[in-house]
């Protein structure tokens, strides 16, 4: 007996309709590729401080268990301060995991994008449900896959009309990323 199987095609979206996701799309997690190196540097600095303080106490014959635990606590505190949050994205969700908690924002429901300049510049993304992620823009500059997801989510938010402010900040960041990519191409080709 012959059994026929009905084939169904996935729903297609119109070329100009970024608001409708494809049902068969499955994207893996995209992570910050520089986070591991930054975490190793933070660990090295905190271990160096801990070792230096222990060596100074041992050289002055004042090393006790209480002082050693104090120096250990200081090293752990320095590690917590120096370790950057781990930024990752899945589909249209951007997640920033710090030492104490994780924050997430839906990129396709952005309502505001603000750039905060200061000693270290920050990019603050907020979505319609109140989620907020603050990250270093350099993370997006050195990770094109993360930037691509943020830019795609911003386009969807603009198409839906939910992104009320932040177009200028995103445009400046896009120009910076394009400039960094062009410099990388020139360096790689020897045209610098």
C-alpha positions as CSV (number, residue, x, y, z in Angstrom):
1,X,0.0,0.0,0.0
2,X,1.4,3.4,-1.0
3,X,1.1,6.2,1.5
4,X,1.4,9.7,0.3
5,X,3.0,12.3,2.5
6,X,1.8,15.9,2.2
7,X,4.6,18.4,1.9
8,X,4.1,21.8,3.3
9,X,6.3,24.7,2.5
10,X,7.4,27.1,5.2
11,X,5.7,30.4,5.2
12,X,7.6,33.0,3.3
13,X,7.8,36.6,4.2
14,X,7.8,39.5,1.8
15,X,11.2,41.0,1.1
16,X,10.1,44.3,2.8
17,X,8.4,42.7,5.8
18,X,11.1,42.3,8.6
19,X,8.4,42.0,11.3
20,X,7.4,38.5,10.4
21,X,10.0,35.9,11.5
22,X,10.5,32.8,9.6
23,X,9.1,29.8,11.5
24,X,11.8,27.4,10.4
25,X,14.7,29.7,11.3
26,X,16.8,28.4,14.2
27,X,19.8,30.4,15.2
28,X,22.5,29.3,17.7
29,X,23.7,31.4,20.6
30,X,26.1,34.2,19.6
31,X,28.6,35.0,22.3
32,X,31.1,37.8,22.9
33,X,34.4,36.3,21.6
34,X,36.6,38.5,23.7
35,X,35.0,37.8,27.0
36,X,37.2,34.8,27.9
37,X,40.4,36.8,27.3
38,X,39.0,39.7,29.5
39,X,38.1,37.2,32.2
40,X,41.6,35.7,32.1
41,X,43.1,39.2,32.4
42,X,40.9,40.0,35.4
43,X,41.9,36.7,37.0
44,X,45.6,37.3,36.4
45,X,45.3,40.8,37.9
46,X,43.5,39.6,41.0
47,X,45.9,36.7,41.5
48,X,48.9,39.0,41.1
49,X,47.5,41.4,43.7
50,X,46.8,38.5,46.1
51,X,50.3,37.0,45.6
52,X,52.0,40.4,45.9
53,X,50.2,41.2,49.2
54,X,51.0,37.7,50.6
55,X,54.6,38.1,49.6
56,X,54.8,41.5,51.3
57,X,53.3,40.2,54.5
58,X,55.5,37.2,54.5
59,X,58.6,39.3,53.9
60,X,57.7,41.6,56.9
61,X,56.9,38.5,59.1
62,X,53.3,39.8,59.6
63,X,51.4,37.1,57.7
64,X,48.6,35.5,59.6
65,X,45.5,33.5,58.6
66,X,43.3,36.6,59.1
67,X,45.4,38.8,57.0
68,X,45.7,36.1,54.3
69,X,41.9,35.8,54.2
70,X,41.6,39.6,54.0
71,X,44.0,39.6,51.0
72,X,42.0,36.8,49.4
73,X,38.8,38.7,49.8
74,X,40.4,41.7,48.2
75,X,41.6,39.6,45.3
76,X,38.1,38.2,44.8
77,X,36.6,41.7,45.0
78,X,39.0,42.9,42.3
79,X,38.1,40.0,40.1
80,X,34.4,40.7,40.4
81,X,35.0,44.4,39.6
82,X,37.3,43.7,36.6
83,X,35.4,40.9,35.0
84,X,33.1,42.3,32.3
85,X,29.6,41.1,31.9
86,X,29.2,38.2,29.4
87,X,27.1,39.3,26.5
88,X,25.3,36.7,24.4
89,X,22.3,36.8,22.0
90,X,19.8,34.2,20.9
91,X,17.3,34.9,18.1
92,X,16.0,38.3,19.1
93,X,17.1,38.3,22.8
94,X,20.3,40.0,24.1
95,X,21.5,38.8,27.5
96,X,24.1,40.3,29.7
97,X,25.3,38.1,32.6
98,X,27.2,39.9,35.4
99,X,28.6,38.4,38.6
100,X,25.3,38.8,40.5
101,X,22.5,38.7,37.9
102,X,21.6,38.5,34.3
103,X,19.6,41.1,32.3
104,X,18.0,40.6,29.0
105,X,16.3,42.7,26.4
106,X,14.1,41.8,23.3
107,X,15.8,43.4,20.3
108,X,12.7,43.3,18.2
109,X,10.8,45.3,20.8
110,X,13.3,48.1,21.5
111,X,11.8,51.4,22.6
112,X,15.0,53.3,23.4
113,X,18.7,53.1,22.7
114,X,21.0,55.6,24.5
115,X,24.7,56.1,24.4
116,X,26.2,57.2,27.7
117,X,29.5,58.9,27.3
118,X,31.9,59.2,30.2
119,X,35.1,57.5,31.4
120,X,33.9,54.4,29.7
121,X,31.2,54.7,27.1
122,X,28.1,52.6,27.5
123,X,25.1,51.7,25.3
124,X,21.8,51.3,27.1
125,X,19.1,49.2,25.3
126,X,15.5,49.1,26.7
127,X,12.5,47.1,25.4
128,X,8.8,47.5,25.7
129,X,8.5,45.1,28.6
130,X,10.9,47.1,30.8
131,X,14.0,44.9,30.1
132,X,17.3,46.9,30.1
133,X,20.8,45.9,29.1
134,X,23.8,48.2,29.5
135,X,26.9,47.2,27.6
136,X,30.2,48.5,26.3
137,X,29.8,49.4,22.6
138,X,33.2,47.9,22.0
139,X,31.6,44.5,22.4
140,X,29.5,45.1,19.3
141,X,32.5,46.6,17.4
142,X,34.7,43.5,17.9
143,X,31.8,41.0,17.5
144,X,30.1,41.5,14.1
145,X,27.6,38.6,14.7
146,X,26.3,40.4,17.8
147,X,26.1,43.7,16.0
148,X,24.2,42.1,13.2
149,X,21.6,40.8,15.6
150,X,21.3,44.2,17.3
151,X,21.0,46.0,14.0
152,X,18.4,43.5,12.7
153,X,16.4,43.9,15.9
154,X,16.6,47.7,15.7
155,X,15.3,47.5,12.1
156,X,12.4,45.4,13.2
157,X,11.6,47.8,16.0
158,X,11.7,50.8,13.7
159,X,9.4,49.0,11.2
160,X,6.9,48.3,14.1
161,X,7.2,51.9,15.3
162,X,8.3,51.0,18.8
163,X,11.8,52.5,18.7
164,X,11.2,56.1,19.7
165,X,14.7,57.3,20.4
166,X,18.1,56.0,19.6
167,X,18.4,56.1,15.8
168,X,21.3,58.6,16.1
169,X,23.2,56.4,18.6
170,X,22.8,53.3,16.4
171,X,23.8,55.2,13.2
172,X,27.0,56.5,14.9
173,X,27.8,53.0,16.2
174,X,27.1,51.6,12.7
175,X,29.5,54.1,11.2
176,X,32.2,53.2,13.8
177,X,31.8,49.5,13.1
178,X,32.0,50.1,9.3
179,X,35.1,52.1,9.8
180,X,36.7,49.4,12.0
181,X,35.8,46.8,9.4
182,X,37.3,48.9,6.6
183,X,40.5,49.4,8.6
184,X,40.7,45.6,9.2
185,X,40.4,45.0,5.5
186,X,43.1,47.5,4.7
187,X,45.4,46.0,7.3
188,X,44.8,42.5,6.0
189,X,45.5,43.5,2.4
190,X,48.6,45.6,3.2
191,X,47.1,48.8,1.9
192,X,47.4,50.6,5.3
